């Protein structure tokens, strides 16, 4: 029926059930949803083979990061090697990651810069068509192609090579070039990693090649934003020619989907956007003054009214943000909506009428600003800044009626580097997720940390029993791992600063660093707590000859630190300090000797401020006290803890130690999270105090060494 191979024979019955459920869900269709909680190594990606056997049309795989693309490419390679069917696969990556000219766009996004150059390129090609005096112009046929100077581009040489222009009935028309069509045909005959794909594109636009390839492929790998962005769902479905009723959707790392969708549905207003909006209004007024717009006196009056409204609102918005920047400390706080609206709309008798008039102008400005083809922009920057401002104000008004919209002020930096902006967030991802899953053939959600499934079902789908749910056990040998949980240590506020509790936490950390051979990671609930225990970690690391690395605040520094840390694992070992939910605790594959032990210090709950309280209240109103608090506050903390712990033991041959250094991981009462942990973790947790944890680790490490080394 579908590809018959399994990474671990002991898990075969569970994998049989998983593949059967995937096949049945996809074959049955009817907008069914299957949620699978399957730990690392349980063969989640092999579900794609079952889906291929049952899918009535294209399969879309939604991933969070580019690194996940390779996992599915490997799976398709296995299918190619073991079956006669060779499914075609393509992937889409954001322009900012693959545009050859990305570094040249200063002061604007890659998307807006691309749109500008595309339009200039088309104009240049039309001019060349006239110069060559023919009915057809193919840029690739020219030996001496027109120059395009970096930093002073008047067209995009990569986009130019993907198009041909021809004259029909006296008008120029564009079509894909023979060069790009040949490459796409060639790509479908094999499987290319992103790096190899970029090399083979050579002088062609990689993004254009990707999109054309995706339209004709059986499997398309996309970023979450491609499918779940509220503004571009229609565009991507139409652009890639994906029929909803026959489309099967895979959501990888589905525990991240809710937060990703919330981020996609965030509207930001910054001073720079206000500056750009003012320039757009000036340009619009010039066009009005040149009388190029054919309109009635009533239409002209309405647009003049819209300009008047905008010229009042934009300076007020800038002044409001500046005042907040001066008064608010670094961080974020709720926007006082009444104060904001009173300040912004003072003197307006009818706010709705004023915004309507301003929006009419914004739409006209968009028509003047947008170049042909801009709807292919999938990041969210296609609207000119004035449109962004009006959309933001519209969302602020929406928050008056819809409690899922949250308004806040964010401030970062200090002194001259201090900057502020306003945000409107939709804190409930379920409506946007349902907008997709309720309209496709079937959806399969996969994750290694989708526990508890019932809570994720409510969070993502807002309906009990909307999905079929299944959980797989950990496939790796239990004798290769040691799971411990602190008996008394905790980072709860009322105990956090007690001397005995701090000593207990420090002793647990020291035992991990000193007794676990090789690399050890310690993930704390915050940077401040990491600093609090840095001296302890440094002392223990020095004692056993290990190097110490700290998670950097700047993401650009992460690769260098990880490279050094991985290298240390092959020598005497090192200690990595980071934050749960941070740059080093999620999404990084610490394979082989890269990591031998992880300590998750504290239950990584979010900062309990007025913003979090409002989120809690929303979910409590929606799902009741127990489920509401679990979804709003506890579930993200559980996920951060499990993600950090999951960095160790990425393969059946690996051995490692995991310590949950907070008693709440073993408790089930008020504040405890034990009932929500995966069953295999609950079954294997050893409750211990710091004094015993050292001897437990030492005994298990000695046992592993007796069996043939730390790692096989």
C-alpha positions as CSV (number, residue, x, y, z in Angstrom):
1,X,0.0,0.0,0.0
2,X,2.8,2.4,0.9
3,X,6.5,2.4,1.5
4,X,7.3,-0.4,4.0
5,X,10.4,0.5,6.0
6,X,11.0,1.3,9.6
7,X,13.9,2.9,11.4
8,X,13.3,0.8,14.6
9,X,11.8,-2.7,14.5
10,X,10.6,-2.4,18.2
11,X,8.4,0.5,17.1
12,X,6.9,-1.3,14.1
13,X,3.4,-1.9,15.6
14,X,3.1,1.8,16.5
15,X,4.4,2.9,13.1
16,X,2.0,0.5,11.4
17,X,-0.8,2.2,13.3
18,X,0.5,5.7,12.5
19,X,0.9,5.0,8.8
20,X,-2.5,3.4,8.7
21,X,-4.1,6.5,10.4
22,X,-2.3,8.8,8.0
23,X,-3.5,6.8,5.0
24,X,-7.1,6.6,6.3
25,X,-7.2,10.3,7.2
26,X,-5.9,11.4,3.8
27,X,-8.0,8.9,1.8
28,X,-11.1,9.8,3.7
29,X,-10.7,13.5,3.2
30,X,-13.7,15.5,4.4
31,X,-11.3,18.1,6.0
32,X,-10.2,15.6,8.6
33,X,-7.3,16.4,11.0
34,X,-4.9,13.9,12.5
35,X,-2.6,15.1,15.3
36,X,0.5,12.9,16.0
37,X,2.7,13.3,19.1
38,X,5.8,11.2,18.1
39,X,9.2,11.7,19.7
40,X,12.5,12.1,17.7
41,X,13.3,8.8,15.9
42,X,9.8,7.5,15.6
43,X,9.8,8.0,11.8
44,X,7.3,10.9,11.6
45,X,8.5,11.9,8.1
46,X,7.8,8.4,6.8
47,X,4.1,9.4,7.0
48,X,4.6,11.2,3.8
49,X,4.7,7.8,2.0
50,X,1.3,6.9,3.3
51,X,-0.1,10.3,2.3
52,X,1.3,9.9,-1.2
53,X,-0.5,6.6,-1.6
54,X,-3.8,8.2,-0.6
55,X,-3.6,11.8,-1.6
56,X,-6.1,12.9,-4.3
57,X,-3.9,15.8,-5.3
58,X,-0.8,17.9,-4.3
59,X,0.7,17.6,-0.8
60,X,1.9,20.7,1.0
61,X,4.4,20.4,3.9
62,X,4.4,23.5,6.2
63,X,7.7,23.9,8.1
64,X,9.0,26.5,10.4
65,X,12.6,26.7,9.3
66,X,14.7,26.1,6.2
67,X,16.7,23.4,8.0
68,X,13.6,21.1,8.1
69,X,13.5,21.0,4.3
70,X,16.4,18.6,4.2
71,X,14.5,16.1,6.4
72,X,11.8,15.7,3.9
73,X,14.2,15.7,0.9
74,X,15.9,12.7,2.6
75,X,12.5,11.0,3.0
76,X,11.7,11.5,-0.7
77,X,15.1,10.1,-1.6
78,X,14.2,6.9,0.3
79,X,10.9,6.6,-1.5
80,X,12.7,7.1,-4.9
81,X,15.3,4.4,-4.0
82,X,12.7,1.9,-2.7
83,X,9.7,2.3,-5.0
84,X,9.1,2.7,-8.7
85,X,7.1,5.9,-8.1
86,X,9.3,9.0,-8.0
87,X,7.2,11.8,-6.6
88,X,8.4,15.3,-7.6
89,X,9.2,17.7,-4.8
90,X,9.8,21.4,-4.7
91,X,10.2,24.0,-1.9
92,X,9.7,27.6,-1.4
93,X,12.1,29.8,0.6
94,X,11.7,33.5,1.5
95,X,13.3,35.9,-0.9
96,X,15.4,37.4,1.8
97,X,17.2,34.1,2.1
98,X,17.9,33.3,-1.6
99,X,17.9,36.6,-3.5
100,X,21.3,37.1,-5.1
101,X,20.9,40.8,-4.7
102,X,19.6,40.8,-1.1
103,X,22.6,42.6,0.4
104,X,22.2,45.4,-2.1
105,X,18.8,46.6,-0.8
106,X,19.6,49.2,1.9
107,X,16.8,51.1,3.6
108,X,14.1,48.8,2.1
109,X,13.0,45.2,2.3
110,X,14.1,42.6,-0.2
111,X,10.5,42.3,-1.3
112,X,10.0,46.0,-2.0
113,X,13.4,46.2,-3.7
114,X,12.6,43.2,-5.8
115,X,9.3,44.6,-6.9
116,X,10.9,47.8,-8.0
117,X,13.7,46.1,-10.0
118,X,11.2,43.7,-11.6
119,X,9.2,46.6,-12.9
120,X,12.4,48.4,-14.2
121,X,13.5,45.1,-15.8
122,X,10.3,44.8,-17.7
123,X,10.6,48.4,-18.9
124,X,14.1,47.7,-20.1
125,X,13.1,44.6,-21.9
126,X,10.3,46.4,-23.7
127,X,12.9,49.1,-24.7
128,X,15.3,46.4,-26.0
129,X,12.4,44.8,-28.0
130,X,12.0,48.1,-29.8
131,X,15.8,48.5,-30.3
132,X,16.2,45.1,-31.9
133,X,13.3,45.9,-34.2
134,X,11.6,42.5,-33.9
135,X,8.5,40.9,-32.5
136,X,10.4,38.9,-29.9
137,X,13.3,39.5,-27.5
138,X,15.1,36.8,-25.5
139,X,17.8,38.3,-23.2
140,X,19.7,35.0,-23.0
141,X,20.4,35.2,-26.8
142,X,22.4,38.3,-26.5
143,X,26.2,37.9,-26.3
144,X,26.7,41.4,-24.9
145,X,23.9,41.6,-22.3
146,X,23.3,45.1,-20.9
147,X,25.3,45.8,-17.8
148,X,23.8,45.9,-14.3
149,X,26.1,47.6,-11.8
150,X,25.9,46.5,-8.1
151,X,24.6,49.4,-6.0
152,X,23.3,51.2,-9.0
153,X,21.0,48.6,-10.5
154,X,18.6,49.8,-13.2
155,X,17.2,46.2,-13.6
156,X,17.7,42.7,-12.2
157,X,19.9,40.5,-14.4
158,X,18.6,37.3,-12.7
159,X,14.9,38.1,-13.2
160,X,15.6,39.3,-16.8
161,X,16.9,35.8,-17.7
162,X,13.6,34.2,-16.6
163,X,11.5,36.1,-19.1
164,X,11.0,36.7,-22.8
165,X,9.0,39.6,-24.2
166,X,7.0,39.5,-27.4
167,X,4.7,41.8,-29.3
168,X,1.1,40.8,-29.9
169,X,-1.4,43.1,-31.5
170,X,0.9,46.1,-30.9
171,X,1.4,45.4,-27.2
172,X,4.3,43.8,-25.3
173,X,3.6,40.6,-23.4
174,X,5.9,38.5,-21.2
175,X,6.4,34.7,-20.8
176,X,8.8,32.4,-19.1
177,X,12.1,32.0,-20.9
178,X,13.2,28.7,-22.4
179,X,16.2,28.7,-20.1
180,X,14.0,28.6,-16.9
181,X,11.6,26.0,-18.4
182,X,14.6,23.7,-19.2
183,X,16.0,24.1,-15.7
184,X,12.6,23.3,-14.0
185,X,12.3,20.2,-16.2
186,X,15.8,19.1,-15.1
187,X,15.0,19.8,-11.4
188,X,12.1,17.5,-11.5
189,X,14.3,14.6,-12.6
190,X,16.2,14.6,-9.2
191,X,16.3,15.9,-5.7
192,X,18.4,18.9,-4.9
193,X,19.4,20.3,-1.5
194,X,18.9,24.1,-1.1
195,X,22.7,24.7,-1.6
196,X,22.8,22.6,-4.8
197,X,19.7,24.2,-6.0
198,X,21.2,27.7,-5.7
199,X,24.3,26.6,-7.6
200,X,22.2,25.2,-10.5
201,X,20.2,28.4,-10.8
202,X,23.3,30.2,-11.9
203,X,22.2,33.4,-13.7
204,X,18.4,32.7,-13.2
205,X,16.4,34.1,-10.3
206,X,16.1,31.3,-7.7
207,X,12.8,32.5,-6.4
208,X,11.3,32.4,-9.9
209,X,12.7,28.9,-10.4
210,X,11.2,27.8,-7.1
211,X,7.8,29.1,-7.8
212,X,7.6,27.7,-11.3
213,X,8.8,24.3,-10.1
214,X,6.3,24.3,-7.2
215,X,3.3,24.6,-9.5
216,X,4.0,21.3,-11.2
217,X,5.3,19.2,-8.2
218,X,3.4,16.6,-6.3
219,X,4.9,17.8,-3.0
220,X,5.7,21.4,-2.1
221,X,7.5,22.4,1.1
222,X,6.5,25.8,2.4
223,X,7.1,28.0,5.3
224,X,4.2,28.5,7.8
225,X,3.9,32.1,6.6
226,X,3.1,30.9,3.0
227,X,0.0,29.1,4.1
228,X,-1.2,30.7,7.3
229,X,-0.6,34.4,6.7
230,X,-4.1,35.9,6.8
231,X,-3.3,38.3,4.0
232,X,-1.6,35.9,1.5
233,X,-3.4,32.6,1.8
234,X,-5.5,33.3,-1.3
235,X,-2.5,34.5,-3.2
236,X,-0.3,31.5,-2.5
237,X,-3.1,29.0,-3.3
238,X,-3.8,30.7,-6.6
239,X,-0.2,31.4,-7.4
240,X,1.0,27.8,-6.9
241,X,-2.2,26.4,-8.4
242,X,-3.1,24.4,-5.3
243,X,-6.7,23.2,-5.3
244,X,-8.0,23.2,-1.7
245,X,-10.3,20.3,-2.0
246,X,-7.6,18.0,-3.3
247,X,-4.7,19.4,-1.2
248,X,-3.3,17.4,1.7
249,X,-1.5,19.5,4.3
250,X,1.3,18.3,6.6
251,X,2.3,20.6,9.5
252,X,5.8,19.7,10.8
253,X,6.8,20.8,14.3
254,X,3.2,21.6,14.9
255,X,3.8,22.7,18.5
256,X,5.2,25.9,16.9
257,X,2.2,26.6,14.7
258,X,0.1,28.5,17.2
259,X,2.9,31.0,18.1
260,X,3.9,31.3,14.5
261,X,0.3,32.2,13.4
262,X,0.0,34.7,16.2
263,X,3.2,36.4,15.0
264,X,1.9,36.4,11.4
265,X,-1.2,38.2,12.6
266,X,0.7,41.0,14.3
267,X,0.4,44.5,13.0
268,X,3.3,46.9,13.8
269,X,3.4,50.7,13.5
270,X,6.8,52.4,13.7
271,X,8.0,56.0,13.3
272,X,9.8,55.0,10.0
273,X,6.5,53.7,8.6
274,X,4.9,57.1,9.5
275,X,7.7,58.9,7.7
276,X,7.3,56.8,4.6
277,X,3.5,57.2,4.7
278,X,3.9,61.0,4.7
279,X,6.1,60.9,1.6
280,X,3.5,58.7,-0.2
281,X,0.8,61.3,0.6
282,X,3.0,64.1,-0.8
283,X,3.5,62.1,-4.0
284,X,-0.2,61.5,-4.2
285,X,-1.0,65.2,-3.8
286,X,1.4,66.0,-6.7
287,X,-0.5,63.6,-8.9
288,X,-3.8,65.2,-7.8
289,X,-2.4,68.6,-8.6
290,X,-1.4,67.5,-12.1
291,X,-5.1,66.6,-12.6
292,X,-4.3,63.2,-13.9
293,X,-7.1,61.6,-12.0
294,X,-10.4,61.7,-13.8
295,X,-13.0,62.0,-11.1
296,X,-16.2,63.8,-10.2
297,X,-16.3,66.8,-7.9
298,X,-17.8,64.5,-5.2
299,X,-14.9,62.0,-5.5
300,X,-12.4,64.8,-5.4
301,X,-14.0,66.3,-2.3
302,X,-13.9,62.9,-0.6
303,X,-10.2,62.4,-1.4
304,X,-9.3,65.8,-0.2
305,X,-11.1,65.0,3.0
306,X,-9.1,61.8,3.2
307,X,-5.8,63.7,2.8
308,X,-6.9,66.2,5.5
309,X,-7.6,63.3,7.9
310,X,-4.2,61.7,7.1
311,X,-2.3,64.9,7.6
312,X,-3.8,65.2,11.1
313,X,-3.4,61.5,12.1
314,X,0.2,60.9,11.0
315,X,1.9,63.7,13.1
316,X,-0.3,62.7,16.1
317,X,0.8,59.1,15.7
318,X,4.4,60.1,15.6
319,X,4.0,62.3,18.7
320,X,2.3,59.6,20.6
321,X,5.0,57.0,19.9
322,X,7.7,59.6,20.8
323,X,6.0,60.3,24.2
324,X,5.7,56.6,25.0
325,X,9.4,56.1,24.0
326,X,10.4,58.8,26.5
327,X,8.3,57.5,29.4
328,X,8.2,53.7,29.0
329,X,11.1,51.5,30.1
330,X,12.6,48.8,27.9
331,X,10.1,46.0,27.4
332,X,6.4,46.0,26.5
333,X,3.1,47.1,28.1
334,X,-0.5,47.3,27.2
335,X,-1.7,50.3,25.2
336,X,-4.1,52.5,27.1
337,X,-6.7,52.3,24.3
338,X,-9.0,55.1,25.6
339,X,-6.1,57.5,26.1
340,X,-4.7,56.6,22.6
341,X,-8.0,57.1,20.8
342,X,-8.8,60.3,22.7
343,X,-5.4,61.8,21.7
344,X,-5.5,60.5,18.1
345,X,-9.1,61.4,17.2
346,X,-9.5,64.6,19.1
347,X,-11.7,67.0,17.0
348,X,-13.2,64.2,14.8
349,X,-17.0,63.9,15.2
350,X,-17.2,60.6,13.4
351,X,-14.1,58.4,13.7
352,X,-15.5,55.7,11.4
353,X,-16.2,58.3,8.6
354,X,-12.7,59.8,9.0
355,X,-11.0,56.4,8.7
356,X,-13.1,55.5,5.7
357,X,-12.0,58.7,3.9
358,X,-8.4,58.1,4.8
359,X,-8.6,54.5,3.6
360,X,-10.0,55.6,0.3
361,X,-6.8,57.6,-0.2
362,X,-4.6,54.7,1.0
363,X,-6.2,52.4,-1.6
364,X,-5.5,55.0,-4.4
365,X,-1.9,55.4,-3.2
366,X,-1.5,51.6,-3.3
367,X,-2.7,51.6,-6.9
368,X,-0.1,54.2,-7.8
369,X,2.7,52.6,-5.8
370,X,2.4,48.9,-6.5
371,X,4.2,47.5,-9.5
372,X,2.8,44.7,-11.6
373,X,3.6,41.3,-10.0
374,X,3.8,42.6,-6.4
375,X,1.1,40.2,-5.4
376,X,3.7,37.5,-5.6
377,X,5.3,39.1,-2.5
378,X,4.7,36.6,0.3
379,X,6.3,38.4,3.3
380,X,3.7,41.0,3.9
381,X,5.4,44.1,2.6
382,X,3.4,44.6,-0.6
383,X,1.2,47.4,0.8
384,X,2.7,50.9,0.8
385,X,3.3,52.3,4.3
386,X,0.2,54.5,4.3
387,X,-1.9,51.3,3.8
388,X,0.0,49.7,6.7
389,X,-0.9,52.7,8.9
390,X,-4.6,52.5,8.1
391,X,-4.6,48.7,8.5
392,X,-3.0,49.2,11.9
393,X,-5.7,51.7,12.9
394,X,-8.3,49.4,11.6
395,X,-7.0,46.6,13.9
396,X,-6.9,49.0,16.9
397,X,-10.6,49.6,16.3
398,X,-11.2,45.9,15.8
399,X,-9.8,45.3,19.3
400,X,-12.7,47.3,20.7
401,X,-15.1,44.6,19.5
402,X,-12.9,41.4,19.4
403,X,-11.1,40.5,22.7
404,X,-8.6,38.3,20.8
405,X,-6.9,41.4,19.6
406,X,-4.4,42.8,22.0
407,X,-2.8,46.3,21.8
408,X,0.6,47.1,23.2
409,X,3.6,49.3,23.2
410,X,7.1,47.9,22.8
411,X,10.3,49.7,23.6
412,X,13.9,48.4,23.1
413,X,17.3,49.9,23.8
414,X,18.4,52.8,26.0
415,X,19.7,56.3,25.4
416,X,20.3,57.2,21.8
417,X,19.5,53.6,20.7
418,X,16.1,53.6,22.4
419,X,13.2,53.1,20.0
420,X,9.5,52.4,20.4
421,X,6.6,51.0,18.2
422,X,3.0,50.1,18.6
423,X,1.6,46.6,18.0
424,X,-1.8,44.9,17.6
425,X,-1.6,41.2,18.1
426,X,-4.3,38.5,17.5
427,X,-3.6,36.2,20.5
428,X,-5.9,33.4,19.2
429,X,-4.5,31.4,16.3
430,X,-7.4,28.9,16.0
431,X,-9.6,30.9,13.5
432,X,-6.7,31.3,11.1
433,X,-5.7,27.7,11.4
434,X,-9.3,26.6,10.9
435,X,-9.5,28.8,7.9
436,X,-6.9,26.5,6.2
437,X,-7.7,23.1,7.6
438,X,-11.4,23.3,7.2
439,X,-11.0,23.9,3.5
440,X,-8.3,21.3,2.4
441,X,-8.8,17.6,1.8
442,X,-7.0,16.6,5.1
443,X,-4.4,17.8,7.5
444,X,-1.7,15.9,9.4
445,X,0.0,17.7,12.3
446,X,3.3,16.2,13.5
447,X,5.5,17.0,16.4
448,X,7.8,15.4,19.0
449,X,6.4,17.7,21.7
450,X,2.7,17.9,21.0
451,X,1.8,17.0,24.6
452,X,-0.8,17.1,25.9
453,X,-2.7,16.6,22.7
454,X,-6.1,17.7,24.1
455,X,-4.7,21.1,25.0
456,X,-3.0,21.6,21.6
457,X,-6.3,20.6,19.9
458,X,-8.1,23.4,21.7
459,X,-5.3,25.9,21.2
460,X,-5.0,25.2,17.4
461,X,-8.5,24.1,16.5
462,X,-10.8,25.5,19.2
463,X,-12.9,22.4,19.3
464,X,-12.8,19.2,21.3
465,X,-12.6,16.1,19.2
466,X,-12.1,18.1,16.0
467,X,-9.0,16.0,15.3
468,X,-8.1,12.3,15.6
469,X,-5.1,12.1,18.0
470,X,-2.4,9.5,18.6
471,X,0.8,9.3,20.7
472,X,3.8,7.1,20.0
473,X,6.3,6.0,22.6
474,X,10.0,6.9,22.6
475,X,11.7,4.5,20.2
476,X,15.2,4.8,21.6
477,X,16.4,2.2,24.2
478,X,15.5,3.4,27.7
479,X,18.8,2.0,29.0
480,X,20.6,4.7,27.0
481,X,19.0,7.6,28.9
482,X,18.8,8.8,32.4
483,X,15.9,11.1,33.3
484,X,15.9,12.8,36.7
485,X,13.7,15.4,38.4
486,X,14.5,17.6,41.4
487,X,12.8,16.5,44.6
488,X,12.7,19.9,46.3
489,X,14.6,22.5,44.1
490,X,12.4,25.0,42.3
491,X,12.5,28.5,40.8
492,X,9.0,29.4,42.1
493,X,9.0,33.0,43.1
494,X,8.3,32.3,46.8
495,X,11.3,29.9,47.0
496,X,13.6,31.3,44.4
497,X,15.9,33.4,46.7
498,X,15.9,31.0,49.7
499,X,19.5,30.1,50.5
500,X,18.8,26.4,50.9
501,X,16.9,26.3,47.6
502,X,19.6,28.1,45.7
503,X,22.2,25.8,47.1
504,X,20.1,22.8,46.0
505,X,19.8,24.1,42.4
506,X,23.6,24.9,42.3
507,X,24.4,21.3,43.6
508,X,22.2,19.8,40.9
509,X,24.0,21.9,38.2
510,X,27.4,21.0,39.5
511,X,26.6,17.3,39.5
512,X,25.5,17.5,35.8
513,X,28.6,19.4,34.7
514,X,31.1,17.4,36.7
515,X,29.7,13.9,36.4
516,X,28.4,13.8,32.8
517,X,31.3,13.3,30.4
518,X,31.5,15.5,27.4
519,X,29.3,18.4,26.5
520,X,26.5,19.6,28.8
521,X,23.9,22.3,28.3
522,X,22.1,24.1,31.1
523,X,18.9,26.0,30.1
524,X,17.5,28.6,32.5
525,X,14.2,30.4,32.6
526,X,15.8,33.8,31.8
527,X,19.0,35.6,31.1
528,X,19.0,37.1,34.6
529,X,18.8,33.6,36.2
530,X,21.6,32.4,33.8
531,X,23.7,35.3,35.1
532,X,22.8,34.3,38.7
533,X,24.3,30.8,38.3
534,X,27.1,31.7,35.9
535,X,29.8,31.7,38.6
536,X,28.6,28.2,39.8
537,X,28.8,26.8,36.2
538,X,32.1,28.4,35.6
539,X,33.6,27.0,38.7
540,X,32.4,23.4,38.0
541,X,33.5,23.7,34.3
542,X,37.0,24.8,35.4
543,X,37.1,21.9,37.9
544,X,36.7,19.2,35.3
545,X,38.6,21.0,32.5
546,X,35.6,22.1,30.4
547,X,35.2,25.3,28.5
548,X,32.2,27.6,29.2
549,X,30.0,29.2,26.5
550,X,27.1,31.6,27.0
551,X,24.1,32.1,24.7
552,X,24.6,35.5,23.0
553,X,22.0,38.2,22.8
554,X,22.8,38.7,19.1
555,X,21.6,35.8,16.9
556,X,24.4,36.5,14.5
557,X,26.9,35.2,17.1
558,X,25.2,31.8,17.5
559,X,26.8,29.9,14.7
560,X,30.3,30.7,15.9
561,X,29.6,29.7,19.5
562,X,27.9,26.4,18.4
563,X,30.9,25.6,16.1
564,X,33.3,26.0,19.1
565,X,31.0,24.0,21.4
566,X,30.6,21.1,19.0
567,X,34.4,21.0,18.5
568,X,34.8,20.9,22.3
569,X,32.6,17.8,22.4
570,X,35.3,15.8,20.6
571,X,37.9,16.8,23.1
572,X,37.4,17.4,26.9
573,X,33.9,18.7,26.6
574,X,32.3,22.0,27.3
575,X,29.3,23.7,29.1
576,X,26.7,25.7,27.2
577,X,24.5,28.1,29.2
578,X,21.3,29.2,27.5
579,X,17.6,30.2,28.0
580,X,14.7,27.8,27.6
581,X,12.8,28.8,24.5
582,X,15.9,30.7,23.3
583,X,18.3,30.5,20.4
584,X,20.1,27.4,21.6
585,X,17.3,25.4,23.2
586,X,15.1,24.8,20.1
587,X,15.6,23.9,16.5
588,X,19.3,22.9,16.8
589,X,20.3,19.3,16.2
590,X,23.0,18.3,18.8
591,X,23.9,15.0,17.3
592,X,26.6,12.5,18.3
593,X,29.1,14.0,20.7
594,X,27.6,17.4,20.5
595,X,25.6,17.0,23.7
596,X,25.6,14.4,26.4
597,X,23.5,16.0,29.1
598,X,20.9,18.7,29.5
599,X,19.6,20.4,32.7
600,X,16.4,22.4,32.4
601,X,16.6,24.7,35.4
602,X,13.1,25.9,36.4
603,X,9.7,25.7,34.8
604,X,10.1,28.3,32.0
605,X,6.8,30.2,32.5
606,X,6.4,33.5,30.7
607,X,6.9,36.8,32.5
608,X,3.6,37.4,34.4
609,X,2.8,40.9,33.5
610,X,-0.4,42.8,32.4
611,X,0.0,41.5,28.9
612,X,0.1,37.9,30.0
613,X,-2.8,38.5,32.4
614,X,-4.9,39.7,29.6
615,X,-4.0,36.6,27.5
616,X,-4.9,34.4,30.5
617,X,-8.2,36.1,30.9
618,X,-9.1,35.6,27.3
619,X,-8.5,31.9,27.3
620,X,-10.2,31.4,30.7
621,X,-13.3,33.0,29.3
622,X,-13.1,30.8,26.3
623,X,-12.3,27.4,27.8
624,X,-12.8,27.8,31.6
625,X,-10.3,28.2,34.4
626,X,-8.4,24.8,34.1
627,X,-8.1,24.5,30.3
628,X,-7.7,28.3,29.8
629,X,-4.7,28.6,32.2
630,X,-3.2,25.5,30.8
631,X,-3.3,26.8,27.2
632,X,-2.5,30.4,27.9
633,X,0.3,30.0,30.4
634,X,1.4,26.5,31.3
635,X,1.4,24.9,27.9
636,X,4.1,27.2,26.4
637,X,6.3,26.6,29.5
638,X,6.0,22.8,29.2
639,X,6.9,23.0,25.5
640,X,10.0,25.2,26.2
641,X,11.1,22.7,28.9
642,X,10.6,19.6,26.6
643,X,12.3,21.3,23.7
644,X,15.4,22.0,25.8
645,X,15.4,18.5,27.2
646,X,15.0,17.1,23.7
647,X,18.3,18.5,22.4
648,X,20.1,15.4,23.9
649,X,19.7,11.8,22.5
650,X,18.9,12.4,18.9
651,X,19.6,8.9,17.7
652,X,19.2,5.3,19.1
653,X,23.0,4.9,19.5
654,X,23.3,8.0,21.7
655,X,23.3,8.1,25.5
656,X,22.5,11.1,27.6
657,X,21.3,12.5,30.9
658,X,18.3,14.8,31.3
659,X,17.6,16.7,34.5
660,X,14.4,18.7,35.1
661,X,15.6,20.9,37.9
662,X,12.3,22.0,39.3
663,X,9.9,20.0,41.5
664,X,6.9,21.2,39.5
665,X,7.9,18.7,36.8
666,X,7.1,15.8,39.2
667,X,4.1,17.4,40.9
668,X,0.5,17.1,39.7
669,X,-1.2,19.5,42.1
670,X,-1.5,23.3,42.0
671,X,1.3,24.6,39.7
672,X,2.6,21.1,38.8
673,X,2.9,19.9,35.2
674,X,3.6,16.2,35.6
675,X,0.1,15.0,34.2
676,X,0.8,17.0,31.0
677,X,4.2,15.4,30.2
678,X,4.6,12.5,27.7
679,X,3.9,9.1,29.3
680,X,7.4,7.8,28.6
681,X,9.0,10.7,30.5
682,X,6.6,10.3,33.5
683,X,7.4,6.6,33.6
684,X,11.2,7.1,33.6
685,X,11.7,10.1,35.8
686,X,13.8,9.4,38.9
687,X,13.0,11.8,41.8
688,X,16.2,12.9,43.5
689,X,17.8,15.5,45.7
690,X,21.0,17.1,44.6
691,X,23.2,15.0,46.9
692,X,21.8,11.7,45.4
693,X,21.7,13.0,41.8
694,X,25.5,13.0,41.6
695,X,25.8,9.4,42.6
696,X,23.0,8.4,40.3
697,X,24.7,10.0,37.3
698,X,28.0,8.6,38.3
699,X,26.6,5.1,38.5
700,X,24.8,5.3,35.1
701,X,27.9,6.7,33.4
702,X,30.0,3.9,34.8
703,X,27.4,1.4,33.5
704,X,27.6,2.9,30.0
705,X,31.4,2.8,30.1
706,X,31.3,-0.9,31.1
707,X,29.0,-1.5,28.1
708,X,31.5,0.0,25.7
709,X,32.0,3.8,26.0
710,X,29.9,6.9,26.5
711,X,28.4,6.7,23.0
712,X,28.5,3.8,20.5
